[in-house]
Amino acid sequence: MEKSFDAELIRIIGFFEEFTTASVKDAFYDDNQKLTFIVQPGNIGKAVGKNATMLKKVEDKLGKRIRVAEFTDDKLAFIRSLVSPLTLVRIEEDEDTGIITLEGKDEKTTGLLIGKHARNLRNLENMVRRYMPCEEIRVVEEPRVQQ
């Protein structure tokens, strides 16, 4: 994914930084056309606000659904930030294959991580690849124990 900003996106980044006081590292429209802001480490609280109030205000002002994630060089922590507020029970990377495995807390979370036709999952891979190598991301659901 090439990093380029048009005039509209530059204006939106400026508004976001002024409104939230968070420093933006990057902003882009993901494969699902959701506006994504990657904020500098330590800025996620400013960007989202208590109980996500700042996030909701920014969405209202821009008239767009947005995602905010905090950048980190730690690939697994970055992925957690990208999928937040979804809760992951487990996230690990196989050092030999480079495949990252995610496990959601329940079926609903697993479904949201994957999305229709794995669209959300491929989108997540592309967002991670924007900053660091990522072979593949897989979502697993642990088998339930019969009672």
PyMOL commands that set and color helices and strands:
alter all, ss='L'
color gray80, all
select helices_A, chain A and resi 7-20+44-48+50-62+75-83+107-114+116-129
alter helices_A, ss='H'
color red, helices_A
select strands_A, chain A and resi 24-29+35-39+66-70+88-93+99-104+136-140
alter strands_A, ss='S'
color yellow, strands_A
deselect
rebuild
show_as cartoon
